[in-house]
Amino acid sequence: MEGVKLEDRWGYQVATSSQACVSAINSYYHQVLIYGRERSVILEAVAHDKHCVLANILAAHFLYSSGSSRALTCLHAAKSHLEHATLYEKLVFDAISYMLSEDRDDDVAVELHSKLLKEFPRDLLSLKRAQVLCFYMGLPGLSLSLIQQILPHNEGENYIYGMLAFPLLELGRMEEAEEAAKRGFEINKQDCWSQHALCHVLQYKCCFREAVKFMEECSSSWGSSSSFMLTHNWWHVALCYLEGNAPRQRVLEIYDNYIWKELERNDSMSADVYLNAAALLLQLYVRGELDIVGDRLKILSECLTNQENWYMEWHFDVLIVWTLAKTGEISKAEDLLKGLKNRLLRMTKKKQQRMQRGMMLAEALYAYGRDDDNRGLELLDPNFDATDYKIIGASDEQVDVFNEVWYNMLLNTGKPLKAIEVLEKQIKKRDGVPYLWRLLERAYKLANKEEEERIANEKATALESRYFN
């Protein structure tokens, strides 16, 4: 049946005679967009038609991200049948095969996706890939421009508005982000990315009780979500409890029952669990509450000495460095730092410049883990702002803990005036976080500003009784 073409979910032609192959491709689209657990369904598409270029290149991308050597087999299969592929398949092949090249330039990778989306603007899977690229480049503006490019062709579509909301969040355009996330949620109340975006908005507005209520009501729809999405959404809930000064036992219950417990599932991705676990324990430590954590940090650290968890993404590596250093696994932490430096040296000059801040942050968290706050401050910019470090592959909420680390290092090393300067600036953005007021109170006390200390204490006390008590 040479020359037979079928249409995929977007209405674009695929050179295959197998409807089962196309159905599996469509299922894969769905799984990626819902952050589902069944993305391996793309391998069924290859099984149904081993010559299909689209099936093979999508499988190559899936297998590559999971570290499988089979990725090259699928890549070569796709390449060997390109002459029979449709234009759509060829452009998808160009974009993905370049992404899988060892010396890729991320700017070029995004440009190839932009070219694809100009020709085929209904392909939301390619948009998702491009947005992920932009996220790890720390360029939300570029991510927004890509979605604006295709939005006129996807008005009212499922999943598009959650994808629109996220770069708006990262650009601080909260009203627009909220509007987009609400529209996505109205279209599909089980769209976990729209749910996630609404939680971001509520957190930013310090509506912690409302955020917890909303997310816990949505949580019944997360059962089929990937380990990343499931544990990340619960991390948000735990952070809302923490920022809203809820009893710490609630935070630990989420850690135990909804994050760490994910490891019991046969299809769990342990690295995704460890990342969100480490992020939450760092939040507790920064607030001086490691004593209530018990042996959780030590258990996590024992898992993270396994080098199979290293070098997956820079944000995770920074958290691993702190975890290992804090629990006395110094040689392991130093091995990871050496490995990161070697990886940095192998990058292109352009990428080295981008990632240099990530390296400095990792070294600063190593110093922080060893209680060497003076060294930590030396490593960071005198006007450090964690939002400038999103190149590590983290959102505003995820990097904000590094601001809190910096505030503590300033106070621990006797620099209250600098701490007052940056804390007052931060509180103007989010004045409903009790912990920030407690830090400011501490800074005023160190600076002998008694009246200001009293006012900060009253504000913190009022907020602490406002949310969950």
LINBEL-V846551 format. One record per residue. N is the residue number from 1. RES is the residue in one letter. PHI is phi in whole degrees, 0 to 359 (none if undefined). PSI is psi in degrees with one decimal (999 if undefined). NEAR is the number of other C-alpha atoms within 8 Angstrom. Layout:
BEGIN
N:RES:PHI:PSI:NEAR
N:RES:PHI:PSI:NEAR
END
This chain:
BEGIN
1:M:none:45.8:4
2:E:305:134.1:3
3:G:89:-2.8:7
4:V:289:135.2:8
5:K:229:137.0:9
6:L:241:159.2:11
7:E:261:141.5:10
8:D:270:-172.0:12
9:R:304:-32.4:6
10:W:277:-9.1:7
11:G:90:14.8:6
12:Y:259:146.3:9
13:Q:282:139.8:10
14:V:234:130.6:15
15:A:281:87.2:13
16:T:202:153.5:13
17:S:256:3.1:8
18:S:260:109.2:8
19:Q:294:-31.7:8
20:A:295:-36.1:8
21:C:297:-47.6:15
22:V:295:-39.1:14
23:S:299:-39.7:10
24:A:292:-37.6:12
25:I:298:-45.2:13
26:N:297:-38.1:10
27:S:296:-36.8:10
28:Y:295:-44.1:13
29:Y:307:-48.8:9
30:H:299:-44.7:9
31:Q:297:-40.1:12
32:V:294:-43.5:10
33:L:290:-27.4:10
34:I:263:5.6:10
35:Y:54:48.2:10
36:G:276:172.5:12
37:R:269:-9.0:10
38:E:253:35.9:7
39:R:293:-17.1:10
40:S:294:-5.9:8
41:V:301:-21.4:11
42:I:296:-24.2:15
43:L:290:-26.2:9
44:E:293:-35.1:10
45:A:298:-42.3:16
46:V:294:-38.4:14
47:A:296:-35.6:8
48:H:284:-30.1:9
49:D:209:95.7:11
50:K:290:-9.9:10
51:H:262:-7.8:9
52:C:292:120.8:14
53:V:295:-44.7:15
54:L:295:-44.7:11
55:A:301:-44.1:16
56:N:290:-41.1:15
57:I:287:-35.1:15
58:L:293:-38.7:10
59:A:294:-38.4:13
60:A:300:-42.9:14
61:H:295:-44.6:11
62:F:299:-47.0:12
63:L:290:-35.2:12
64:Y:297:-43.7:12
65:S:293:-23.6:7
66:S:263:6.7:6
67:G:79:18.5:6
68:S:273:139.7:8
69:S:290:-15.1:8
70:R:293:-15.4:9
71:A:302:-42.3:13
72:L:295:-35.3:8
73:T:299:-46.2:9
74:C:292:-37.3:12
75:L:298:-45.5:12
76:H:294:-36.8:8
77:A:296:-42.5:12
78:A:298:-45.4:16
79:K:296:-37.5:9
80:S:288:-13.8:7
81:H:244:16.2:11
82:L:299:-32.1:9
83:E:297:-22.6:5
84:H:263:-1.3:7
85:A:280:158.8:13
86:T:280:167.6:9
87:L:301:-41.0:6
88:Y:301:-48.5:12
89:E:297:-37.6:11
90:K:295:-40.2:10
91:L:289:-36.2:10
92:V:295:-42.5:13
93:F:301:-47.3:13
94:D:302:-45.1:9
95:A:293:-45.4:12
96:I:283:-42.5:11
97:S:298:-35.5:10
98:Y:292:-38.9:9
99:M:302:-32.1:9
100:L:273:-3.7:9
101:S:285:145.5:7
102:E:293:-36.2:4
103:D:255:35.5:5
104:R:295:148.9:10
105:D:257:118.5:6
106:D:300:-33.0:9
107:D:298:-40.4:6
108:V:293:-40.7:8
109:A:301:-42.6:13
110:V:293:-39.5:11
111:E:297:-38.7:8
112:L:296:-38.0:11
113:H:291:-37.2:13
114:S:297:-41.5:10
115:K:298:-43.4:8
116:L:300:-45.6:13
117:L:289:-26.2:13
118:K:294:-37.7:9
119:E:279:-35.2:6
120:F:226:73.4:9
121:P:287:-6.4:12
122:R:269:0.4:9
123:D:279:88.9:9
124:L:287:-22.6:8
125:L:293:-42.4:9
126:S:293:-34.7:10
127:L:299:-44.3:12
128:K:300:-43.8:10
129:R:300:-43.3:8
130:A:294:-38.8:13
131:Q:293:-36.0:10
132:V:296:-42.3:8
133:L:304:-48.2:11
134:C:298:-37.7:13
135:F:299:-44.9:14
136:Y:282:-8.3:12
137:M:267:-8.1:11
138:G:68:34.4:11
139:L:236:74.9:9
140:P:295:-28.1:12
141:G:296:-39.7:8
142:L:293:-39.7:8
143:S:300:-42.9:13
144:L:295:-40.5:11
145:S:296:-34.2:8
146:L:294:-42.8:12
147:I:287:-33.1:11
148:Q:295:-30.0:8
149:Q:297:-36.2:9
150:I:252:-8.0:12
151:L:303:-40.7:9
152:P:301:-23.4:7
153:H:269:-2.6:7
154:N:227:25.0:10
155:E:304:129.1:6
156:G:80:3.5:6
157:E:283:148.5:8
158:N:297:141.2:8
159:Y:79:-20.2:12
160:I:293:-33.3:12
161:Y:280:-29.8:13
162:G:295:-36.8:16
163:M:289:-30.6:12
164:L:288:-38.8:13
165:A:296:-37.5:16
166:F:296:-50.2:10
167:P:296:-29.9:12
168:L:297:-40.8:14
169:L:302:-48.3:13
170:E:292:-20.9:10
171:L:267:1.5:8
172:G:77:14.9:6
173:R:267:71.1:9
174:M:293:-38.9:9
175:E:296:-43.8:6
176:E:293:-38.7:9
177:A:297:-42.5:15
178:E:296:-42.0:12
179:E:298:-44.6:9
180:A:294:-44.4:12
181:A:296:-39.6:16
182:K:295:-38.5:10
183:R:293:-41.6:9
184:G:298:-39.5:16
185:F:291:-36.1:13
186:E:295:-37.8:7
187:I:292:-41.3:9
188:N:211:103.4:9
189:K:291:-8.5:8
190:Q:258:9.6:8
191:D:286:100.6:12
192:C:293:-23.7:11
193:W:285:-35.2:10
194:S:291:-40.3:16
195:Q:302:-47.5:15
196:H:300:-42.6:9
197:A:294:-39.9:15
198:L:296:-36.4:11
199:C:296:-42.4:12
200:H:305:-46.7:10
201:V:298:-48.2:12
202:L:297:-38.5:12
203:Q:298:-47.4:11
204:Y:301:-38.1:8
205:K:279:2.4:8
206:C:63:30.5:10
207:C:266:66.7:9
208:F:292:-42.6:13
209:R:299:-44.0:11
210:E:295:-39.3:8
211:A:296:-44.6:13
212:V:298:-46.5:11
213:K:300:-45.7:8
214:F:297:-48.7:9
215:M:290:-38.3:12
216:E:294:-32.4:9
217:E:291:-31.9:7
218:C:279:-17.9:10
219:S:298:-23.5:8
220:S:295:-18.1:7
221:S:269:2.9:8
222:W:265:0.4:10
223:G:300:-32.3:7
224:S:263:6.5:7
225:S:284:154.8:12
226:S:297:163.6:11
227:S:304:-39.0:13
228:F:299:-53.6:10
229:M:293:-41.2:11
230:L:298:-53.0:13
231:T:287:-29.5:14
232:H:291:-42.0:9
233:N:297:-40.7:10
234:W:291:-31.2:11
235:W:300:-42.2:14
236:H:300:-44.3:9
237:V:300:-46.5:12
238:A:299:-40.0:13
239:L:294:-36.8:10
240:C:296:-43.3:13
241:Y:301:-44.0:16
242:L:294:-47.8:10
243:E:291:-27.4:11
244:G:271:10.4:15
245:N:61:36.9:12
246:A:288:160.1:12
247:P:308:133.2:8
248:R:297:-21.3:8
249:Q:299:-31.9:6
250:R:296:-39.5:10
251:V:296:-44.8:13
252:L:292:-32.4:9
253:E:296:-40.2:9
254:I:294:-43.7:12
255:Y:304:-49.3:13
256:D:287:-45.1:9
257:N:268:-21.0:9
258:Y:233:-16.1:12
259:I:254:-67.8:16
260:W:298:-35.0:11
261:K:297:-22.8:9
262:E:302:-26.6:12
263:L:296:-19.2:11
264:E:286:-16.9:6
265:R:282:140.7:7
266:N:295:-27.9:5
267:D:257:20.1:5
268:S:283:151.8:10
269:M:255:103.8:10
270:S:299:-36.0:8
271:A:299:-38.7:7
272:D:295:-37.0:10
273:V:293:-47.3:15
274:Y:299:-39.4:11
275:L:301:-50.4:10
276:N:289:-30.6:12
277:A:294:-47.4:13
278:A:296:-39.9:13
279:A:298:-40.7:10
280:L:289:-40.8:12
281:L:293:-33.5:11
282:L:295:-40.2:9
283:Q:301:-42.8:9
284:L:292:-40.8:10
285:Y:297:-45.0:9
286:V:304:-34.8:11
287:R:276:9.1:7
288:G:74:28.4:7
289:E:239:33.1:9
290:L:291:-23.5:9
291:D:297:-29.7:6
292:I:278:-10.3:5
293:V:285:-23.0:10
294:G:66:-135.0:7
295:D:266:10.9:6
296:R:299:-43.3:7
297:L:294:-39.2:12
298:K:295:-42.2:8
299:I:298:-44.2:8
300:L:298:-44.6:12
301:S:301:-40.9:12
302:E:300:-36.4:8
303:C:292:-36.8:7
304:L:277:-6.5:12
305:T:289:-17.9:9
306:N:289:114.7:8
307:Q:292:-9.4:6
308:E:296:-20.2:4
309:N:271:-4.7:8
310:W:272:155.4:12
311:Y:65:23.8:8
312:M:278:-45.9:7
313:E:203:150.5:9
314:W:297:-40.3:10
315:H:302:-46.0:9
316:F:298:-43.0:11
317:D:298:-39.6:13
318:V:299:-43.7:11
319:L:293:-37.1:13
320:I:296:-44.7:13
321:V:305:-47.3:15
322:W:297:-46.8:14
323:T:302:-47.2:13
324:L:294:-43.6:16
325:A:296:-41.0:14
326:K:293:-30.5:9
327:T:262:12.8:9
328:G:84:7.8:6
329:E:274:62.2:10
330:I:294:-46.2:8
331:S:297:-37.3:6
332:K:294:-43.5:9
333:A:299:-40.4:14
334:E:291:-36.2:9
335:D:299:-42.2:8
336:L:295:-42.8:11
337:L:298:-42.9:11
338:K:299:-42.5:8
339:G:297:-39.7:8
340:L:295:-40.5:10
341:K:296:-40.8:9
342:N:296:-40.1:8
343:R:295:-38.3:8
344:L:299:-42.1:11
345:L:294:-27.0:7
346:R:275:-7.0:6
347:M:284:161.0:9
348:T:296:159.1:7
349:K:303:-40.4:6
350:K:298:-46.5:7
351:K:289:-32.6:8
352:Q:301:-44.0:11
353:Q:298:-39.8:7
354:R:293:-41.0:8
355:M:270:-3.7:11
356:Q:302:-38.3:9
357:R:296:-37.7:8
358:G:298:-39.2:11
359:M:295:-44.8:11
360:M:297:-38.0:10
361:L:295:-41.9:11
362:A:299:-43.3:14
363:E:293:-36.7:11
364:A:293:-38.4:13
365:L:289:-29.1:13
366:Y:296:-45.4:13
367:A:296:-41.5:13
368:Y:297:-40.9:13
369:G:297:-26.8:12
370:R:264:10.5:8
371:D:62:28.3:6
372:D:256:74.4:9
373:D:292:-32.2:12
374:N:299:-44.6:8
375:R:294:-39.3:9
376:G:302:-43.4:15
377:L:293:-36.3:13
378:E:300:-34.1:7
379:L:282:-26.7:10
380:L:263:154.9:10
381:D:301:139.8:7
382:P:303:-25.2:5
383:N:246:46.1:4
384:F:307:135.5:8
385:D:217:116.1:7
386:A:299:-24.0:10
387:T:294:-16.1:8
388:D:278:-1.7:6
389:Y:247:19.5:11
390:K:291:-6.3:15
391:I:300:-19.1:13
392:I:287:-7.1:13
393:G:89:55.0:12
394:A:214:149.9:12
395:S:278:175.0:8
396:D:305:-46.3:9
397:E:295:-34.3:8
398:Q:286:-35.9:8
399:V:276:-15.2:13
400:D:299:-29.3:10
401:V:298:-28.0:11
402:F:288:-29.7:8
403:N:299:-43.8:11
404:E:294:-36.0:9
405:V:301:-44.8:10
406:W:296:-44.0:10
407:Y:302:-43.8:11
408:N:295:-39.8:10
409:M:296:-38.4:13
410:L:299:-45.9:14
411:L:290:-39.3:12
412:N:293:-22.4:8
413:T:254:16.4:8
414:G:73:41.0:7
415:K:239:60.1:9
416:P:293:-32.2:12
417:L:293:-40.5:8
418:K:294:-40.5:8
419:A:298:-42.7:13
420:I:300:-43.2:11
421:E:301:-48.1:8
422:V:281:-33.5:8
423:L:291:-40.8:12
424:E:298:-37.5:9
425:K:294:-42.2:8
426:Q:292:-38.4:9
427:I:292:-25.8:12
428:K:295:-28.5:7
429:K:279:-41.4:6
430:R:219:90.9:10
431:D:269:7.2:8
432:G:256:15.0:8
433:V:260:110.8:13
434:P:304:-38.6:14
435:Y:298:-38.7:9
436:L:297:-38.8:10
437:W:292:-35.5:13
438:R:294:-40.1:11
439:L:297:-41.2:11
440:L:294:-39.8:14
441:E:302:-45.2:13
442:R:297:-40.9:10
443:A:296:-43.6:13
444:Y:299:-39.1:14
445:K:297:-44.6:10
446:L:295:-29.1:9
447:A:269:4.6:8
448:N:60:37.8:6
449:K:257:83.0:9
450:E:295:-42.6:8
451:E:294:-44.5:6
452:E:296:-37.5:9
453:E:299:-43.0:13
454:R:297:-43.6:9
455:I:295:-42.7:8
456:A:296:-39.0:12
457:N:298:-44.2:11
458:E:296:-41.2:8
459:K:295:-45.0:10
460:A:298:-43.8:13
461:T:298:-42.8:9
462:A:297:-42.6:8
463:L:292:-38.2:12
464:E:297:-26.6:11
465:S:265:0.4:9
466:R:273:-37.1:7
467:Y:269:-61.7:11
468:F:240:-4.3:10
469:N:267:999:6
END
